[in-house]
Amino acid sequence: MSRLQEKYKSEVIPALTQEFKYKSSMQVPGMIKVTVNMGVGEATQNPKIMETAQAEMTRITGQKPQVTHAKKSIAAFKLREGMAIGVMATLRRQRMWDFLDRFISIALPQVRDFRGLPRRSFDGHGNYTLGVREQIIFPEISFDDIDQVRGMNITLHTSASTDEEAFRLLQLIGLPFRRN
């Protein structure tokens, strides 16, 4: 069991139960999954870029990512239906907790001029999405080994029914939000 998972069970569940007056511990929102998505639009011209993006995503998440394909053809982008345009990994259970722990304690402090995460990125159903501009903030990626700096989207899926519950859950887990 990871450090963050133990914190969730010992500190977060009692705090949320008291704050939102849940009658059962099964009502307390929890983490369902984390989706990490990296768009690689340049792969339409050079398929070798997709392999390096897959290798980087594998090192970051700890599992082999799925290649995403274009749903429609767009002539302006020289894109055909079915072309590989990105990689995506869905993390659940232990890998999710390990990734979150590394992301909160190691990767986020590496971001330049970091002032906290915005509170407005909730989707209305208790999920939170944030963007990372550089993959080099993760300790698994060596600056010398990368060919190009790529960003990624990270979506934290919770079982919370409202954004307020999800915000409080993520705040208690340790995500550093801005003080707006």
N, C-alpha and C positions, 0 to 999 in steps of 0.2 A: 504494500500500500504506500502510495507516494505521500510526501509531506503535505501537499495541498489537499489531498483527499482526506487525510486525517484531520486537517484543520476544518474542512467542511463538516465532517461528522461531529467533531468535538465542540467547535465554536459557532459555526454558521447556522446549523440547524437549530440549536437552542435560541440563538439571537433572533432568527426569523420567526420562530414559533412565538416568542414573547412579543415581538414587534407587531406582527400581523394577526395575532390571536388565533393561530391554527389549533384545531381540536385534536388533530392526529399528526404524527410525524410524516405520514404519507402525503399530506397536503403541502408540505414544505417544497418549494421549487428547487430543482437541481439542474445539473448540467446534463444534457442529452448527448450532444456531439459538438465537435469543432470541425468546420470545413475550411480548408486552406486551398485557395485558388490562385493560380499564376497564369496570366494571359501572356502568350508568346506569339504575337502577331507576325514577327519577323520570320517565323518558321515557314511561312508560305513561300519565301524565296530560298531559304536554306534549311532543309530538313535536319541538318546536323545540330542546329540550335535546340530543337525539341529534345534531343537526347541529353544535352547538357542540362536543360531545364528539368528534365525528369530525374537526373542524377542529383541535382541540387535539392529538389523537393524530397527525394528519398532520404537524403542526409538530414534535412530539417525535420521531417515528420516521423521518420523511423519506419515508414512503410512505402511500398511502391505506389506512385500516384497513377490515376486513370487519365488517359489522354482525352481531351474534349475536342469535339469536331464542330465545324461550322454547320448551322442549321439551314442557312440560306446563302445563295451566291450574291456577292456584292462586287460589281465590276469596278467601282471606284477604288476599292482596296485590293483588287486583283485576287479576289477570294472566291473559291468555288465551293459548292455544297459538299460537305464531307471532308474537307481539308482539316488537318490537325492545327488547332490554334491555341491550345493551352493545356495545362495539367491541373488536376484537382485531386486532393486527398481528403477523405472523411475519416476523422479520428474518433473512436469511441472507447469507452471503458478506461483501461490502464494507460494506453497510449495518449488518450485525450488529457488525462490528469498530468502525465509526464510532460507533454507539450505545453500545457498551460503553465506549469511550474517553471519551466525553462523560459517561456515567453515573458512571464511577469517578473521573474527575479533576475534574469540575465539579459534578454534581448531588448526589452523596453528601455532599460537604463542606457543602452548603447545608442539610442536615437538622438541625433543632434538637435539641440534647442527644444528638448522635450518639456512641455509644460502641462502634461496630462492629456487624457483621452477626452474627446468631446462627449457630452451627454446626449446630444441630439441624434445619435446614430442608431437608436432603437427603431424597430419596424412596426410597433403597435401590437405585436404578439409575443413579446418577451425575448426577442432575438436581437443580438448586437453585432454590428458589422463595422470593422475598422480596416483601414488600408495601411500598408507598410510600404515605404518607397524603395527600400534597399533590402536585399536578402542577406547582406553582409552583417547585419546586426545579430544574426544567429551565430553562436560559437562554432557550429559544425561547418560553416562555410569559411574557407580561407580566402583572404583578399587576393592572394597571388594566383589562386586556381580559377577564378571567375573570368569569363570572357566579356561579360556585359552585366551592368547593374540592372536588376529587374525588381519590380514591386510585386506585391501580392495582396489579396483580400483575405481577411480572416473573419469568419462568421462564428459567433458563439451561440449555439442553440440551447435555450433553457426550457424547462417545463413550466415556467412562470406564465400566468394568464395575463398579467398586465406589465407594462414597462416599468412601473414603480417597483414592483416586486423583483423584476429582473435586475434593475439598477442596484437595488439594495443587496441582492445576492452577489452580483459581480463585485460590488464595492467591498463586501465582507470577505470575499475570496481573496481580494488583494489588488484588483485592477485600479490603477491610479487615475481617477477622474479629475477633471478641472474643477476648480471651485467657482462656478458661475453664480 
